[in-house]
Amino acid sequence: MPADQETYDVVVVGSGGGGLIGAYAAAARGLRTLVLEKTALIGGTTSYSGAGLWFPGSAPISRAGIEDDPEGARTYLRDVVADKSREPLQDAYLRTAPQLIDDLEQNPLFGTFTYQPVPEYFYGRPGSTATGRTVFPQEISVAELGELAPLIRRSVPQERWGIDEGPVLVGGRALIGRTLKAFLATGNGSYLLETALTDLLVEDGRVTGVVAVSGGERRTFRATRGVILAAGGFEHNREMREQYSPVPLTGEWSHGAPENTGDAILAGRAIGAATDLLDEAWYVPGVVQPDGRPVFHTGTRGGIWVNAEGERFMNETQPYDRAGHEMARLQRDTGITHSTAYWIFDHRQLERDGFGGDPEQPVRPEWFASAALRRADTLEELAELIGVPPEKLRKSIEEYNGYSKSGVDERFHRGEAPWDQMFQYIVGYPADPRQNYLVPLATDLANPLLIPVDTPPYYAATVVLSDIGTKGGLVTDEHARVLRSDATPIEGLYATGNTMAAMSGSAYPGAGTPIGSSLVFAYLAALDLAGAASNE
């Protein structure tokens, strides 16, 4: 229901997964709650996602018969994050995630969450598992959502190319749809679209509301209990990206919702909030499409990536955030361009996996017309097309083809980790857990992920350093309360998601860490606002 008053118990800024979960948790506890959304649609970047939630020790994992020791998850987080200042946040996260799932599953509108095996991103580190700790929401039909369905932000395929999504919402859109319906069903929830935060209202040192522009007018919405900032990061704020990014990035390649420009972070900082990790992002490689913009890529199964010198520089199949961070590190440390790289493969790869569409169909003409995909009869000709030294490209291919014969990638170890090996089987990603997706690739190679590049013509696609959002923001405590630089809380102000400096620091421990964190700390904020407490 649209907002019809100016004073509420709780005001939530942002309608992504964290914002809506925080709003639902507050409204379900009797607090009159308003969600303000900058755009005309609800869902934020969450709607683009698969909505995996990295929730160690949660009920869906137990129901699947997977043994998951919470202490193992704690050991793993401590090891990969390696930042003692974030340990209280980690403990709050691990303690609260199972409680949150239990709470949501008590409401039939959320359905039952399910576990799906996704190997952890730093497998081999203490406490890591090959089966992962990620759970997913149930899909929901458009018919079940009714008049709410058109309010939910579209997925990337529909938003960019008009691809029909069908009568069922899955992944992030399902999480948003279910949470929005549950929020409104409390009778205590309302929302206002196309309403952009400009300032926080502060009285006697306490945040008591927000100032926002709605319908071209400045309006003040008071919050008698407090404000939750859940408005995403600053991924599309060019000035902030150029100021803080350790490598030249402006945000044009980001996969975050286009309207995420750091409004909430700036508003918090304006009243004295501390910030951290502003130089960090949830990095991912992106393959540039014919429209000139990238699409998040993971699971390379053939070919190699080369830098501006024509040299191979990483395990191309490793977890996406690790791949993105490696591109950023090499760009920063070597002075050689890695933030734009090239994916080199041959016709055998193209026939097996296709490119930019159905493997059974020819590559669409616009791929070649736009130069998003380039083709040549020899590697030397391909090198000329993409502007890399021909001799270095040939050397990189020959070295890689030698590894293909032996089955061992001696330089980068592609195909050895559980994450890599997942792509020996999965056709398409993410896999639908209702389907039998464990279909091995048809190959007699010792390592199915080291397929030789030796069948002309040869192809090159462009891979750029992208992200699914920035991860630096307002510093919070374990209750999601925003802190000043002296570590004292700003009364009445909370933050979560990419508006909050990430619990996981510069690391991305496993599938579902960003959205999982957003939900958990929004829930903790709502509990604090309601005077409740998470399990100790």
C-alpha positions, 0 to 999 in steps of 0.5 A, a space after each residue: 500500500 502506498 504511504 499515506 502519512 508522514 510519521 512511522 515507527 521505522 523508515 527503511 531506505 531501499 527495497 532490495 533484499 535487505 531493505 525488505 527483510 528489515 521492513 518485514 521483520 519490523 512490521 511483523 513485530 507491530 512497528 509501522 514501517 515505511 519503505 522508500 524506493 528511489 526508482 519506480 520498481 522494487 527489488 534493487 540489485 537483488 532482483 538481478 541475482 540468484 538470491 543465494 544466501 550463505 547461511 551456515 548451520 541453517 535448517 535447509 542444510 540440515 534437511 538436505 542431510 549435510 553435516 555443517 559444523 558452525 564452528 567450521 564456518 567460523 574458522 573459515 570466516 576468520 581465515 579468509 577475512 583475516 580482520 579482527 575488527 570484523 569478528 564481532 560482525 562475523 559472530 553476529 552473522 553466524 549466530 543470526 542466519 539460522 534464526 532468520 531462516 527459522 523465522 521466515 519459514 514460520 510464515 507460509 508466504 516465504 515457503 521453504 528455503 532449499 539447499 543447493 551445493 555450491 563449493 566455497 570460494 576459498 576451498 582448501 582453507 581451514 573450515 571450508 567445504 566442497 559442498 558449500 553452505 548456500 540456500 535459496 528461496 522458493 520460486 513464486 508465480 506471477 499469478 500468486 503475486 497478483 498486482 504486486 508482480 509488475 512492481 518488481 524489478 526485472 531480471 537482466 535478460 528482460 531489462 536489457 533485451 526484453 527476453 520473456 521471463 515467463 509466469 514464474 519468478 525465480 532467484 532474487 525476484 522470487 525473494 523480493 516478491 515473497 518478502 514484499 507480499 509478506 511485508 504488506 500482509 502484516 498490515 503495518 507496512 507501506 511503501 513509496 516509489 520514486 522517492 530519493 533520500 537527500 538527508 537524514 533528520 537529526 534532533 539532539 544527536 538522534 536520527 529521527 527521520 529522513 528528507 526525501 524528494 518525491 514527485 518533485 517535492 521535498 518531504 520529511 518522513 519521521 521515524 520514531 524508532 529509527 531509520 534503516 539504510 539499505 540503499 545499495 552501494 555507490 557503484 554508479 557514482 563516477 566521482 566516488 569510484 574514481 576517488 576510491 577505486 585502486 584501479 581505473 573504474 568509473 562504474 559504467 561496467 558495474 552490474 549493480 542497479 543503475 540508480 545506486 549512486 551512494 545516496 545513503 552512504 553520503 547522507 550518513 557521512 554528512 552526519 558524522 558516520 564513519 566509513 570503511 572499505 570504500 576502495 573495495 567491490 564485489 568484483 566479477 569478470 564481465 563479457 562485453 555484449 553487442 550493446 557495449 555493456 558487460 554481462 557477469 561471467 563465471 565458469 569458463 570451460 574452454 579457451 584462455 584469457 590474455 592481457 594487453 600483452 597477449 599473456 595468459 594470467 590466471 585460472 579463468 574458471 576460479 570463483 568470480 570474485 577471486 578472478 575479479 580481484 586478480 584482474 584488479 591486482 594485476 592491473 594495479 601492480 604490473 602496469 599492464 592492462 588487465 581490467 580489459 582482457 581477451 577471451 581466446 577460443 576456437 571453433 570447437 569451443 564455439 560449436 560445443 558451447 555456443 556464444 551469446 545464445 543457443 549452442 544449437 544456433 549460429 552466433 547472432 550477426 550483431 556479435 561480429 558487427 559490433 566487434 564484441 566477438 572477433 574472428 580470424 583464420 590464424 592466431 596471428 591475424 586474431 592478435 592483430 585484430 585485438 592489438 596484442 603481440 602475435 608472438 606472445 599470444 601464440 606462445 600463450 596458446 602453445 603453453 596452454 595446449 601443452 597443459 591440455 595434453 598432460 591434463 595439468 595446468 602447471 601455472 594456474 591449476 585450472 580444473 583442480 578445485 571443487 568450484 572448477 570441477 562443477 563446470 565439468 558438469 553444469 550446462 548453463 548456470 545457475 543450475 536448476 536444482 529440480 533438474 539432473 544437471 550432473 551431465 559430464 562434458 563429452 570429452 576424453 581429455 584428462 582434464 575436461 576444463 583444459 580443451 586445446 585451442 587448435 581448431 580454426 577459425 579463432 575467436 576473441 571476446 572482450 572481458 572487463 573488470 566489472 562488479 555486482 556492487 561496491 562493498 564499502 560503506 558505513 561502519 556498523 556494530 553487531 546490531 547494525 547500528 551505524 557508528 561514528 569514527 570514535 565507535 559510538 553509535 549514532 542513535 536511531 540509525 542502522 545500515 545493511 547491505 552495500 550501504 554498510 561496510 562489509 562483514 567479510 572485508 575484502 573477501 567473498 567467502 561463498 555464494 550468497 555472502 552479499 545478499 546473506 549479509 544484507 538480510 542478516 544485518 537488516 534483521 538484526 536492525 529490526 530486532 534492535 528497533 523492536 527491542 527484541 534480541 537474536 539468540 545468544 
